[in-house]
Amino acid sequence: MSDISSFNGLGTSGASELFQILRDGRPRTRTELAEQMGLARSTITLRIEALMELGLVGFVDDAVSTGGRPSSRIALKAGSKVVLGVDIGASHLRVAVTDLTGHRLRETARTIEVSQGPDVVLEAVVELGSELLHDSGRAIRDLLAIGIGLPGPVEHRTGRPINPPIMPGWNGFDVPGHLQAHFHVPVLVDNDVNIMALGERNVAWPNVDNLIFVKVATGIGAGIVSSGMLQRGADGVAGDIGHIRVHDGTGVPCHCGNKDCLEAVASGPAVASKLRALGMEASTSEDVVRLVGAGSTEAVHAVRQAGRDVGEVLSACVSLINPSVIIIGGSMALTGEHFIAGIREVVYSRTIPLATQHLQIVQSSSGLDAGVLGASMLAIHHAMSPQRIDAMVLGLSGAAAG
């Protein structure tokens, strides 16, 4: 799934098309590549040489010979370059350095409040990212791109947060520009739920082209993959299901100014508030998870009802989008089957059988790692896109001419 902004005014090097074939990691000979692309071996050789100069591909062990000199095979050098994946949450920061397949080489985390503002949080990103590169034996020149997920609406084209409700001081902040000043590579920024959808799909559902990833934690949102492409909508707010009204609400106010929004009724803090009203000590999603784990009947019932509320909204989404899989992530998913059972109960009963006959509703397999994994994939998709490969190859030509 390649979901990136296009470059304008760049010609094609030809090497980018070859590289897209080699991205799957399977070694091939020059002859195999020439036959697959319908080109002369001499042309293939020139393009391979350009990609080798960039450090993106290389020779692997010799192919099995059928007599005579064995043919050399060429494959992606997944570890030759790296990207940084950054997951910024309401109260956490996770950073990972990965190779070009998304394999994590080093990672770290820090507790930090996003409400401290972009200068504080992004300086922590610079600090942790630099440390990870150093600890993994990498230099800045090995870094191809950075992917970042933010817990609020993002204008994907510019990477700037747009009126994020829990991120004071972030509105319109130039996140890519701030980090580019330190790392000098492209910086891709998206909503945290979108990148979680990318991460989960890459890890667990690579062959599924229609899915919805739902994060239920401090807030509620969805990342939508349709026909293999992440759907952001006209203004980047596709999947903002947290502000759809729940019909059986009790007039609970939401920070957006409306009442009975799904987020105000079924998020972790919302469930904790209901339990607190019953005399229990709870204020966060983690407290809810703890109480469910301790066997609290009240907590189990509250979580099950929250699942039903989420299911009410998702039943409409199923009819509209017709996904094959709905994946439930975020801290509330850690309550296990109680929460997901409530979702299934409503979705399967309120949606036509044709839409649910093959539908799976499952817990996220990547758990709290989905964000940093997805941020890495966002960076990889950009760094390895035909446009970026062409730009790098043309950069080689320019350097040689100079």
C-alpha positions as CSV (number, residue, x, y, z in Angstrom):
1,M,0.0,0.0,0.0
2,S,1.6,3.2,-1.2
3,D,-0.1,6.3,0.1
4,I,2.1,9.3,-0.5
5,S,2.1,12.7,-2.0
6,S,3.3,12.9,-5.6
7,F,6.3,14.8,-6.9
8,N,6.0,17.2,-9.8
9,G,8.4,17.9,-12.5
10,L,10.6,14.8,-12.1
11,G,11.4,12.6,-15.0
12,T,11.6,8.8,-14.6
13,S,15.0,7.2,-14.1
14,G,13.8,3.7,-15.0
15,A,15.6,2.5,-11.9
16,S,12.5,3.2,-9.8
17,E,10.4,0.6,-11.8
18,L,13.1,-2.0,-11.3
19,F,13.4,-1.2,-7.6
20,Q,9.6,-1.7,-7.1
21,I,10.1,-5.2,-8.4
22,L,12.9,-5.9,-5.9
23,R,11.1,-4.4,-2.9
24,D,9.6,-7.8,-2.1
25,G,13.0,-9.0,-1.1
26,R,13.2,-12.0,-3.5
27,P,16.6,-12.3,-5.2
28,R,16.6,-12.3,-9.0
29,T,19.2,-12.5,-11.7
30,R,19.8,-9.9,-14.4
31,T,18.2,-12.3,-16.9
32,E,15.1,-12.7,-14.8
33,L,14.7,-9.0,-14.4
34,A,15.3,-8.4,-18.1
35,E,12.6,-10.9,-19.0
36,Q,10.2,-9.5,-16.5
37,M,10.6,-5.9,-17.6
38,G,11.1,-6.7,-21.3
39,L,14.4,-4.8,-21.5
40,A,18.0,-5.6,-22.6
41,R,20.4,-7.0,-19.9
42,S,22.6,-4.0,-20.6
43,T,19.8,-1.6,-19.6
44,I,19.0,-3.7,-16.5
45,T,22.7,-3.5,-15.5
46,L,22.8,0.3,-15.7
47,R,19.7,0.5,-13.5
48,I,21.1,-2.0,-11.0
49,E,24.3,0.0,-10.8
50,A,22.4,3.2,-10.0
51,L,20.5,1.4,-7.2
52,M,23.7,-0.1,-5.9
53,E,25.3,3.3,-5.7
54,L,22.4,4.4,-3.6
55,G,23.0,1.4,-1.3
56,L,19.4,0.1,-1.9
57,V,20.2,-3.3,-3.6
58,G,23.1,-5.6,-3.7
59,F,24.3,-9.1,-4.7
60,V,23.4,-12.1,-2.7
61,D,24.7,-15.7,-2.7
62,D,25.0,-17.2,-6.2
63,A,22.0,-18.8,-7.9
64,V,22.0,-22.5,-8.4
65,S,23.9,-23.2,-11.6
66,T,22.7,-25.4,-14.4
67,G,26.1,-25.7,-15.9
68,G,28.8,-23.1,-16.5
69,R,29.3,-19.9,-14.5
70,P,26.5,-19.3,-11.9
71,S,24.5,-16.1,-12.3
72,S,24.7,-13.5,-9.6
73,R,21.4,-12.5,-7.9
74,I,20.3,-9.1,-6.9
75,A,18.0,-8.3,-4.0
76,L,16.9,-5.5,-1.7
77,K,19.4,-4.5,1.0
78,A,16.8,-4.0,3.7
79,G,19.4,-3.1,6.3
80,S,21.4,-0.6,4.3
81,K,19.1,2.3,5.1
82,V,16.7,3.1,7.9
83,V,13.7,5.1,8.9
84,L,12.4,6.5,12.2
85,G,8.9,5.7,13.3
86,V,7.4,8.1,16.0
87,D,4.2,7.5,17.9
88,I,3.1,10.5,19.9
89,G,0.1,9.9,22.2
90,A,-1.7,11.9,24.8
91,S,0.8,10.9,27.4
92,H,3.4,8.8,25.7
93,L,6.2,9.0,23.1
94,R,7.5,5.9,21.3
95,V,10.3,6.0,18.8
96,A,11.8,3.2,16.7
97,V,14.5,2.9,14.1
98,T,13.6,0.2,11.5
99,D,15.1,-1.2,8.3
100,L,13.3,-1.0,5.0
101,T,11.0,-3.9,5.7
102,G,9.8,-2.4,9.0
103,H,11.9,-4.6,11.2
104,R,12.7,-2.7,14.4
105,L,16.4,-2.4,15.1
106,R,16.1,-0.2,18.2
107,E,13.2,1.4,20.1
108,T,12.5,3.4,23.2
109,A,9.6,5.1,25.0
110,R,9.1,8.0,27.3
111,T,6.2,9.3,29.3
112,I,5.4,12.8,28.2
113,E,2.3,14.9,28.0
114,V,1.4,16.1,24.5
115,S,-0.1,19.1,26.2
116,Q,3.4,20.4,27.0
117,G,3.5,21.7,23.4
118,P,5.3,21.0,20.2
119,D,8.7,22.4,21.2
120,V,9.0,20.2,24.3
121,V,7.6,17.0,22.6
122,L,9.5,17.4,19.3
123,E,12.8,18.1,21.1
124,A,12.3,14.8,22.9
125,V,11.8,13.2,19.5
126,V,15.1,14.7,18.3
127,E,16.9,13.5,21.4
128,L,15.5,9.9,21.3
129,G,15.8,9.6,17.5
130,S,19.4,10.7,17.6
131,E,20.2,8.3,20.4
132,L,18.6,5.4,18.6
133,L,20.5,6.1,15.4
134,H,23.8,6.2,17.4
135,D,23.0,3.1,19.4
136,S,22.2,1.1,16.2
137,G,25.4,2.2,14.6
138,R,23.7,4.4,12.0
139,A,24.6,7.9,10.8
140,I,22.2,10.6,9.6
141,R,23.1,9.8,6.0
142,D,21.6,6.3,6.5
143,L,18.2,7.8,7.4
144,L,15.7,8.1,4.5
145,A,12.6,9.4,6.1
146,I,10.6,9.9,9.4
147,G,7.0,8.9,10.0
148,I,5.0,10.5,12.8
149,G,1.5,9.8,14.2
150,L,-0.2,12.6,16.2
151,P,-3.3,12.2,18.5
152,G,-5.4,14.7,16.6
153,P,-6.5,15.8,13.1
154,V,-3.7,16.4,10.7
155,E,-3.6,18.0,7.2
156,H,-1.6,15.2,5.6
157,R,-0.4,17.4,2.7
158,T,1.4,19.8,5.0
159,G,1.9,17.6,8.1
160,R,0.4,20.4,10.3
161,P,-2.1,19.6,13.1
162,I,-5.5,21.2,12.6
163,N,-7.4,22.3,15.8
164,P,-6.4,19.2,17.8
165,P,-8.6,19.2,20.9
166,I,-6.1,17.7,23.4
167,M,-3.0,19.4,21.9
168,P,-2.8,23.0,23.1
169,G,-0.2,25.0,21.1
170,W,0.0,22.5,18.2
171,N,-2.6,24.0,15.9
172,G,-0.9,24.8,12.5
173,F,2.6,24.0,13.9
174,D,5.1,23.0,11.2
175,V,6.0,19.6,12.6
176,P,7.9,18.4,9.4
177,G,9.9,21.7,9.2
178,H,10.9,21.4,12.9
179,L,12.3,17.9,12.5
180,Q,13.8,18.4,9.0
181,A,16.0,21.1,10.5
182,H,17.6,18.4,12.6
183,F,17.5,15.3,10.4
184,H,17.4,16.7,6.9
185,V,15.1,14.0,5.5
186,P,11.4,14.0,4.5
187,V,9.0,13.9,7.4
188,L,5.5,12.4,7.0
189,V,2.8,13.2,9.6
190,D,-0.6,11.7,10.0
191,N,-3.3,11.1,12.5
192,D,-2.4,8.4,15.0
193,V,-5.3,6.1,14.1
194,N,-4.3,6.2,10.4
195,I,-0.8,5.0,11.2
196,M,-2.1,2.3,13.5
197,A,-4.2,1.0,10.6
198,L,-1.1,0.9,8.5
199,G,0.9,-0.9,11.2
200,E,-1.7,-3.5,11.9
201,R,-2.3,-4.2,8.3
202,N,1.4,-4.7,7.6
203,V,1.8,-7.0,10.6
204,A,-1.3,-9.1,10.6
205,W,-3.5,-8.4,7.5
206,P,-1.2,-7.8,4.5
207,N,-3.6,-9.4,2.0
208,V,-6.8,-7.7,3.3
209,D,-7.7,-4.7,1.2
210,N,-10.8,-3.5,3.1
211,L,-10.5,-3.0,6.9
212,I,-11.2,-0.6,9.7
213,F,-8.9,-0.1,12.6
214,V,-10.6,1.4,15.7
215,K,-8.7,2.9,18.5
216,V,-10.5,3.3,21.8
217,A,-8.5,5.0,24.5
218,T,-8.6,8.6,25.7
219,G,-10.3,9.3,22.4
220,I,-12.0,7.2,19.8
221,G,-11.1,7.2,16.1
222,A,-10.9,4.9,13.1
223,G,-8.4,4.3,10.3
224,I,-10.0,3.1,7.1
225,V,-8.3,1.0,4.4
226,S,-10.5,0.6,1.3
227,S,-9.3,-1.1,-1.9
228,G,-5.8,-1.3,-0.4
229,M,-5.5,2.5,0.2
230,L,-5.7,4.4,3.4
231,Q,-8.6,6.8,3.2
232,R,-8.1,10.3,4.6
233,G,-11.0,12.1,2.9
234,A,-11.1,15.6,1.5
235,D,-9.7,17.3,4.6
236,G,-8.0,14.5,6.5
237,V,-10.8,13.7,8.9
238,A,-12.1,10.4,7.5
239,G,-12.6,8.0,10.3
240,D,-13.4,10.6,13.0
241,I,-16.1,8.4,14.5
242,G,-15.6,9.6,18.0
243,H,-17.9,12.5,17.4
244,I,-20.8,10.6,16.0
245,R,-23.8,10.8,18.3
246,V,-24.9,7.8,20.3
247,H,-28.7,7.7,20.3
248,D,-29.2,6.3,23.8
249,G,-26.9,8.8,25.4
250,T,-27.8,10.8,28.5
251,G,-26.8,14.2,27.5
252,V,-23.1,13.8,28.3
253,P,-21.2,16.9,27.1
254,C,-18.2,16.4,24.7
255,H,-15.2,18.6,24.4
256,C,-16.2,19.3,20.8
257,G,-19.2,21.2,22.1
258,N,-21.9,18.6,21.3
259,K,-23.5,16.0,23.5
260,D,-23.6,12.2,23.6
261,C,-20.6,11.9,21.1
262,L,-19.3,8.3,21.1
263,E,-16.0,9.5,22.6
264,A,-17.9,11.2,25.5
265,V,-19.9,8.0,26.2
266,A,-17.6,5.0,25.5
267,S,-13.9,6.2,25.7
268,G,-11.7,5.0,28.6
269,P,-12.2,8.2,30.6
270,A,-15.9,8.1,30.0
271,V,-16.2,4.5,31.3
272,A,-14.0,5.4,34.2
273,S,-16.3,8.3,35.0
274,K,-19.3,6.0,35.2
275,L,-17.4,3.7,37.5
276,R,-16.3,6.6,39.7
277,A,-20.0,7.5,40.1
278,L,-20.5,4.0,41.5
279,G,-17.8,4.7,44.2
280,M,-14.9,3.0,42.5
281,E,-11.4,4.5,42.0
282,A,-11.1,5.1,38.3
283,S,-10.0,8.0,36.1
284,T,-8.2,6.5,33.1
285,S,-8.5,3.6,30.6
286,E,-5.7,1.8,32.5
287,D,-7.9,2.0,35.7
288,V,-10.8,0.4,33.8
289,V,-8.5,-2.4,32.5
290,R,-7.3,-3.0,36.0
291,L,-10.8,-3.2,37.5
292,V,-11.9,-5.6,34.8
293,G,-8.8,-7.7,35.4
294,A,-9.6,-7.8,39.1
295,G,-13.1,-9.2,38.3
296,S,-15.2,-6.2,39.1
297,T,-18.7,-7.0,37.9
298,E,-19.6,-3.3,37.6
299,A,-16.5,-2.7,35.4
300,V,-17.3,-5.6,33.2
301,H,-20.9,-4.4,32.7
302,A,-19.7,-0.8,31.9
303,V,-17.1,-2.1,29.4
304,R,-19.6,-4.3,27.7
305,Q,-22.0,-1.4,27.3
306,A,-19.2,0.8,26.0
307,G,-18.6,-1.9,23.4
308,R,-22.3,-1.8,22.4
309,D,-22.1,1.9,22.0
310,V,-19.0,1.6,19.7
311,G,-20.9,-1.2,17.9
312,E,-23.8,1.1,17.2
313,V,-21.5,3.5,15.3
314,L,-19.6,0.7,13.6
315,S,-22.8,-1.0,12.3
316,A,-23.4,2.1,10.2
317,C,-19.7,2.0,9.1
318,V,-20.0,-1.6,8.0
319,S,-23.0,-0.8,5.8
320,L,-21.2,2.1,4.3
321,I,-17.7,0.6,3.8
322,N,-18.2,-3.2,3.9
323,P,-14.9,-4.1,5.5
324,S,-13.6,-7.7,5.8
325,V,-12.1,-7.0,9.2
326,I,-12.6,-4.6,12.0
327,I,-9.6,-4.4,14.4
328,I,-10.1,-3.0,17.9
329,G,-7.0,-1.4,19.4
330,G,-6.1,1.2,22.0
331,S,-5.9,0.7,25.7
332,M,-9.6,-0.2,26.1
333,A,-9.0,-3.2,23.8
334,L,-6.9,-4.6,26.7
335,T,-10.1,-5.3,28.6
336,G,-10.3,-8.3,26.2
337,E,-13.4,-10.1,25.1
338,H,-15.8,-8.1,27.3
339,F,-15.4,-5.0,25.2
340,I,-15.2,-6.7,21.8
341,A,-18.2,-8.9,22.7
342,G,-20.3,-5.8,23.1
343,I,-19.2,-4.6,19.7
344,R,-20.0,-7.9,18.0
345,E,-23.4,-8.1,19.7
346,V,-24.6,-4.9,18.1
347,V,-22.8,-5.0,14.7
348,Y,-23.9,-8.6,13.9
349,S,-27.5,-7.9,15.0
350,R,-28.0,-4.5,13.2
351,T,-26.2,-5.1,9.9
352,I,-27.5,-7.1,7.0
353,P,-26.2,-10.6,6.8
354,L,-24.6,-10.0,3.4
355,A,-22.3,-7.4,5.0
356,T,-21.4,-9.6,8.0
357,Q,-21.3,-13.1,6.7
358,H,-17.5,-13.0,6.4
359,L,-16.8,-10.1,8.7
360,Q,-14.2,-10.6,11.5
361,I,-14.1,-8.3,14.5
362,V,-10.9,-8.9,16.4
363,Q,-8.5,-7.5,18.9
364,S,-5.3,-5.8,17.6
365,S,-2.4,-8.3,17.3
366,S,0.2,-5.5,17.5
367,G,-1.3,-3.9,20.6
368,L,0.3,-0.7,21.7
369,D,3.1,-1.2,19.1
370,A,0.7,-0.5,16.2
371,G,1.4,3.2,16.2
372,V,5.2,3.1,16.0
373,L,5.0,0.3,13.4
374,G,2.6,2.2,11.3
375,A,4.7,5.4,11.5
376,S,7.6,3.4,10.2
377,M,5.6,2.0,7.4
378,L,4.4,5.6,6.5
379,A,8.0,6.6,6.2
380,I,9.0,3.5,4.3
381,H,6.2,3.9,1.7
382,H,7.4,7.4,1.1
383,A,11.1,6.6,1.0
384,M,10.7,3.7,-1.3
385,S,8.1,5.2,-3.6
386,P,8.9,5.5,-7.4
387,Q,9.0,9.3,-7.0
388,R,11.6,9.2,-4.2
389,I,13.7,6.6,-6.0
390,D,13.7,8.7,-9.1
391,A,14.6,11.8,-7.1
392,M,17.6,10.0,-5.6
393,V,18.8,8.6,-8.9
394,L,18.5,11.9,-10.6
395,G,20.4,13.4,-7.6
396,L,23.3,10.9,-8.4
397,S,23.2,12.1,-12.0
398,G,23.3,15.7,-10.9
399,A,26.2,15.1,-8.6
400,A,28.2,13.3,-11.3
401,A,27.5,16.2,-13.8
402,G,28.7,18.7,-11.2
